[in-house]
Amino acid sequence: MNIEQPLPDEVMKQVSVQVPKNADLENWFTYHAPTPDDIPKYKDVRKAGLKLAETIKENCPRGADTSAAIRKVREAVMTANAAIACCGKKA
């Protein structure tokens, strides 16, 4: 029988778990209007994501893996957009 045991204290001291600060949560869930400097960054990220998604579609057979790959590209673009919007900005 396999019973889970808590990790020893010496191992727990080496584990680093980061919990977001309230200020980070507020920043992440606040609308940040794009600045003039941000607009070309968003465009470049979307253009690169579109190119990768098109390349995947053109070169991979139809199926769940191809669909997942394109979905992950979309997720990457959205996460990159969030980085542009949120990083270094305060609500």
N, C-alpha and C positions, 0 to 999 in steps of 0.2 A: 504494500500500500504506500502511495506517495503522498505524504502530508507536507504542505508548504510550511517552511520555517522562516521566521523573520531573519533578515540579513544581520550579520554580526556588526557591532558598533564600528569596528575599524573599516568595514566596507561602507557603511552608511556615511561616514565622515568624508569619503571620497566621492560620493554621489552628489552631484550638483543639480538641484531642481530649481528652476527659475519660475517664480510666480509673478505675473505682470503687476506693476504698481497701478494704483487707481488712476494716476495721471496718464499712464500709458493707455489704459482702457478708454478713458475719456477721449484721448487723442485719436485712437483707432476708430472709435464709433462716432466721431464728429465729422460733419461735412467740411472738406477743405476745398474751397474754390481754386481752380488752377490759376497759377500766376502766368504771366507771359513767358517766363523761362520754362515753365512746366510743359506747356503745350507741345513744343517739338519733341520733348522726351516721351510723352504719351504716344505721339504719332510714330516715333521710331520703334517703340516697344510693340505697338499694334502691328506695324508693317512687318517686323521680324517674326512675330507670332503667326501672322497670316501666311507668310512665306513657308514657315515650317509646317503649318497645318496642311497647306496645299501640297508640299513635298511628300508628307505622310500619305495623304489621300491618293496621290498619283502613283506611289511606289509600293503601297501595302495592299494586300487583298482585303476586300470588305469583310468585316467581322468585328467581334467584340474587342479584340486587342487594338485594332485600328481606331475604333470609336473611342476607346479609353485613352489612346495616345493623343488624339485630337482634343479630347476633353481636358487632359492634363496640360496641354499647350494653352488652352483657354484659361485654365486655373493659374498657370504661370504668368500669363499676361495680366490677369486680374490682380495677382499678388504683387507683381512689379508695379502696377498702377498704384496700389496701396502704398508701396514703398515711396514712390514719387510724392504722393499726396501727404503722407504722414511723417516721413523722416525729417527730423529737425524742425518740425512745425508744431506750434502750440495752438490749442483751440482758442 
